[in-house]
Amino acid sequence: MSKVAAELQYSAEHEWIARNGAGPVTIGVSAVAADALGDIVYVDLPEVGAAVTAGEPCGEIESTKSVSELFSPVTGEVTEVNTAVVDDPAQVNSDPYGAGWLFKVAAESEGPLLSAQEYAAANGGGL
């Protein structure tokens, strides 16, 4: 059973969001998604300065099994991209809630989000 981090919120498309006080929010993909994808070999992330819209595609994750779109859980401007993950996409598998984060956004608004409990119940993850 994949781990679901209790302190985060999740989109129905398997992205997580972490609030950093009043600063930009951090976005990544859940362990549930990383486990389902298998070995991640490539990530395509939005560029710093790009506008992202909640619920809209903003990048891709490619694994040995498939290619999946990344959806932004928030609307706003990308302020930072995790270049370490671009260089070593396997970090999304090994540490999806830590070193495997994807990008940060100065969020203006959020799309529909699930609590960790709701996400785990819907996707078979464990807290």
Buried (B, 14 or more C-beta within 10 A) or exposed (E): EBBBBEEBBBBBBBBBBBBEEEEBBBBBBBBBBBBBBEEBBEBBBBEEEBBBBBBEBBBEBBBEEEEBEBBBBBBBBBBBBBEEBBEBBEBBBEBBBEBBBBBBBEBEEBBEBBEBEBBBEEBEBEE
